[in-house]
Every structure is written in C-alpha cells, then in structure tokens.
C-alpha cells in the first residue's frame, strides 16, 4: 500500500511538472521526459538521430515566444490599442514585446523612458516598471542602475536561460531524466564532432589544443578542472559553426555539472581525461571521423558514473 501511494505521488508530481512545463515553456521542457530509443546510443546512427533529437529544441527556439506573454503581435496598431481587462503590467509587456517584434525597438536601442511609456499606454508607473522587470528577467533588455535600459540582441543563449530552472526541476524530480540527458549528450556530441571535423581548420585545432593545455593546468583543482572540461566539449561544438548545437551543448553540460559526484575520485582519472582529449584532437586533425566518434563515445561512457543524483 505504501509503495502504491509513493508511485501515485510520483505520478502526480510528474503530471503537474509536465503540464506546467508545456504551458510555460512549450515542447522543449518535456524533451527530458521522452526516453531516447536504445539504438540511439550507437554512434554510427548519429547524423539522423541528432537531427530528430533536437526537434523539440528547434520547435521551442523557433517560436521564441517564451510562453503566452510573448505571443506574436507584430501589427503596429496593436501597440497603441486601448488597454482592456487584463493585468496591466502583462498588457504593457505585450506592447513592449510588440515594439521589439515590429522593429520599433532594435537591439542596442535605449528603452523609452518610464514617463513616456506611462503616457503612451495610459497606465501608472508600477505597471510600467513591472513590465520592464519582466523584460529584463527574460533577457530582452538590460537594466543598469542610474542608466536607461537597453534592448538586447535575441540569442539562443537567452532562450536557453529561460528554460534553465525548469530543466533543473525536471532532472531533480525524476532520476531517469538524468539518464536521458546523458544519453542525449552522447548523440549530440558524436554528431557534433562529425560536423566539427568537416569544418575545422588549423586554427580550430590549435584552439582545442590550447583548451587541453588549460585543463591540464587545472589538475588538482576540482571545480576549475570541470569548468575546463566543459570548455573543451563546448569548443568542439563551436567548430560546427552551428549556434543551436553550441547553445544546446553549453546548456546541457551546465545542467549535468550540477550532478557531478566529487566523491568518485578515481586515481589517475584526470590524467586519463586529458590523454583522451588530446587523442580526440589528434584524430580530428587527421579528419578521422569514425575514430574520433568511437573515442568520444568511449570517453563519455567512462565518465557516465561520475554524474548521478546520489
């Protein structure tokens, strides 16, 4: 009976998380809830799988509406339409977002003053300030003390910042989500390295060797070593020249790093990591795609036990 109650409780939590995730963040949030097919771990199937596995991400990022608050309202007359029943700050936010979408406010522009916005929308200062704070929270503007706010350039990084909290919640509420993420990492990185090898130049290889050297200098410094490890894998993603792959890789490794288990300090593990990183760069320099994918796959398999919820 107790076990059944526990299962019912877990199911209820997962349902609530899933519903809230879809309402606020779209399909991206539930990507973790969908297990990847077993054959996805086979690095030979990566090119097709990486495209399919990022489908939810592309769907979310393509909308870039961050929930109903950022629904597309590109008609200029929508901006100046009378404010009607709804929370005032939400309506002001919608108008500000429409100003961004219509091009009235461009990246780098100074935001319209609070007083001008109050007069334009016929609302009080609290509604304007709350709307501006919402804009800042979503990464759309930067608020600097003593200065006028500025409009930010929309980037994939900003989009992933919006799902950071929900992604961590999904990982913490169900242990299998962490395993799904680790499996997804293998697919993504094996596909990334294939593209990186095709694109990389001598300069790119030199950059990767510099990252390995930097990580070597962090031996014995756990946090710095992990950060350097992430930088190396993100460095490979950068060589794909695909901003989506880079943003996904950065976010994914950031989420995984929270589950790194420092108690599992195997003797010589750091040295093995450095040797494998250096060998991966050698294979990339030789344009050996199958060899690099195989080594990377083994490298990630070896590191799997270092990430867990216990």
Phi, psi and omega in degrees: 000315181298316180297321180295320177297320178299315181296317179299320179296316179298317180298319180298316179299315182295322180294316179298315180298316182296315181296313180297322181297311182295318181298318187267327189237001179077198187290338184303318185301328183269007178302322181292336184279352182254108181299145178276139180306148185303321184289354179295338182285349179284116185294343180288340182262010188302311187307315180288321184291322182297325179291315180291323184289336179266009182303315180296324181295315181297320179300313181294311185291330178296322178288313181047038180259352175049042179099180185293340181299333185250033178297145186293122176223081188269349179293128184300324183291342176296325182300318186259009178293152181301142176286127180239188186308120177163161177301128186302316183296327177294319180291321177297319177301315179302320180292319179295320178295322177296325177296323177291313183295325183282347181093001176295325173245121183249158177307130181095343179293149172280134180295148174302144182297155180301316182297318180295321178292322178300316181289321183294318184261358178057050178228170180276171182299320181302319180295320179293315182296320179294320178295318178295322179293323176297318177301316181293319180298330180271003177080011183280330177225163175244124179259120179247135182298127178083001180230162175287146179294152178237148180281132179270156172282130180288128180228166176296328178299319178297319180299316181289332175299328182290336181255006184301311182294316182292326178296317179294324178295317179298322179291323185280336184273343181213112182305328182295336179295327177294319178295320177300319181293319179295323178293318178298324180300317181298319179294311183298312185289325178293323176289323180297318184292330177296314179292320181299318180297320180292331185264334194290149179246182176300323179297320179296318178296319178298321179297319180293320179296324178295324178293323177295316179298320179296319178295323179298325180289348181261009179305133180087354178246092191309304183297314181295324180295318179294318178298321178291326177296315178298318181300324179295313182291324175293327178300320176296316180300323179299326182291347176288341184061025178246109184297331179292314179300318180297314182294318179296315181298314180300312181294315182300315181290329176296316179294319181294324185299334179291344182251012176294133183256100184295341181292339181271067180264086179286139180300125177083002183298318180297319179297321178297318178301314181296318179298318180292320177299315180297320180292323177300318179295320178301315180294323177295319179297326179275002181061032180269086183296309180299319181295317180294319178296319181295314180295318179297318179300314178294321180300316180288325176298320181294327183275349182311312183294347181282352181240120180195169184271352181255000000 
